[in-house]
């Protein structure tokens, strides 16, 4: 399923409908990184896929917290955001067609973010 709210998922569950295998939502930091939907999915073994993590969150990519972490790790802010996404149980989706960006995005899997940095990035939601 794509672009669904927690209300939609709860309504489906209430009817006894089969749970989706994947929920794919546009994910905004300013809206809490879709925390409630991610939680619903995690509780039911549904894979949460976040898309537009970069284009929907330019303020995060330029935030001093993220740029500082990127500098410390020798990574890009995009890689930090993708690593954060993995750390909170999100499968990040990227729409790039640029081979170099694909390599950079995948290299983010090798980064290590301590729990306090993950919480700090999640708190950027406000």
C-alpha positions as CSV (number, residue, x, y, z in Angstrom):
1,X,0.0,0.0,0.0
2,X,1.1,3.5,-0.6
3,X,0.3,6.9,0.9
4,X,-1.8,5.6,3.8
5,X,-2.4,7.0,7.2
6,X,-2.6,5.3,10.5
7,X,-6.4,5.7,10.3
8,X,-6.5,3.8,7.0
9,X,-4.4,0.9,8.4
10,X,-6.5,0.7,11.6
11,X,-9.7,0.6,9.6
12,X,-8.3,-2.3,7.5
13,X,-7.2,-4.1,10.7
14,X,-10.6,-3.6,12.3
15,X,-12.3,-5.3,9.3
16,X,-10.0,-8.3,9.5
17,X,-8.5,-7.6,6.1
18,X,-5.1,-9.1,5.4
19,X,-2.3,-6.8,6.3
20,X,-0.2,-5.5,3.5
21,X,3.3,-6.8,3.1
22,X,4.6,-3.3,2.6
23,X,3.5,0.3,3.4
24,X,5.2,2.9,1.3
25,X,4.7,6.5,2.4
26,X,6.3,9.8,1.7
27,X,8.1,10.5,4.9
28,X,8.5,14.0,6.4
29,X,10.7,14.9,9.3
30,X,8.4,17.8,10.3
31,X,5.6,15.2,10.7
32,X,7.5,12.9,12.9
33,X,9.0,10.7,10.3
34,X,5.6,8.9,10.1
35,X,6.3,7.5,13.5
36,X,2.8,6.2,14.2
37,X,2.5,4.4,10.9
38,X,6.0,2.9,11.4
39,X,5.0,1.7,14.8
40,X,1.8,0.1,13.5
41,X,3.8,-1.7,10.8
42,X,6.5,-2.9,13.1
43,X,3.9,-4.4,15.5
44,X,2.5,-6.4,12.6
45,X,5.6,-7.4,10.7
46,X,4.8,-5.0,7.8
47,X,7.8,-3.5,6.0
48,X,7.7,0.3,6.2
49,X,9.2,1.9,3.1
50,X,10.0,5.6,3.3
51,X,10.2,7.6,0.1
52,X,11.2,11.2,-0.6
53,X,13.4,11.1,2.4
54,X,15.8,13.6,0.8
55,X,13.5,15.7,-1.3
56,X,10.8,16.0,1.4
57,X,13.4,17.0,4.0
58,X,15.9,19.5,2.6
59,X,16.0,21.2,6.0
60,X,17.3,18.0,7.6
61,X,20.0,17.6,5.0
62,X,21.3,21.0,5.8
63,X,20.8,20.8,9.6
64,X,24.0,21.2,11.5
65,X,23.3,18.0,13.4
66,X,23.2,15.9,10.2
67,X,26.0,17.8,8.5
68,X,28.1,17.4,11.7
69,X,27.5,13.7,11.8
70,X,28.3,13.4,8.1
71,X,31.6,15.2,8.6
72,X,32.5,13.0,11.5
73,X,31.8,9.9,9.5
74,X,33.3,11.1,6.2
75,X,29.8,10.6,4.7
76,X,27.2,12.6,2.9
77,X,24.2,14.0,4.7
78,X,22.0,11.8,2.4
79,X,23.9,8.7,3.7
80,X,23.3,9.8,7.3
81,X,19.6,10.1,6.6
82,X,19.4,6.7,4.9
83,X,21.3,5.2,7.8
84,X,19.0,6.9,10.3
85,X,16.0,5.4,8.3
86,X,17.4,1.9,8.7
87,X,18.1,2.5,12.4
88,X,14.4,3.3,13.0
89,X,13.1,0.3,11.1
90,X,12.5,2.0,7.8
91,X,13.5,0.7,4.4
92,X,14.5,3.9,2.5
93,X,13.6,4.2,-1.1
94,X,15.5,6.3,-3.5
95,X,14.5,7.4,-6.9
96,X,17.9,8.2,-8.3
97,X,19.0,7.1,-11.7
98,X,22.5,8.4,-11.2
99,X,24.9,5.4,-10.8
100,X,27.2,7.4,-8.4
101,X,24.3,8.4,-6.2
102,X,23.2,4.8,-6.1
103,X,26.7,3.7,-4.9
104,X,26.7,6.5,-2.3
105,X,23.2,5.6,-1.1
106,X,24.1,2.0,-0.7
107,X,27.4,2.9,1.1
108,X,25.2,4.4,3.9
109,X,24.4,0.9,5.0
110,X,28.0,0.6,6.3
111,X,27.7,3.7,8.6
112,X,27.3,3.3,12.3
113,X,25.0,5.8,14.2
114,X,24.9,5.6,18.0
115,X,21.5,5.5,19.5
116,X,21.8,9.1,20.8
117,X,22.4,10.4,17.3
118,X,19.4,8.4,16.0
119,X,17.2,9.9,18.7
120,X,18.6,13.4,17.9
121,X,17.8,13.0,14.2
122,X,14.4,11.7,15.0
123,X,13.8,14.7,17.3
124,X,14.3,17.1,14.3
125,X,10.7,16.4,13.7
126,X,9.9,19.0,16.3
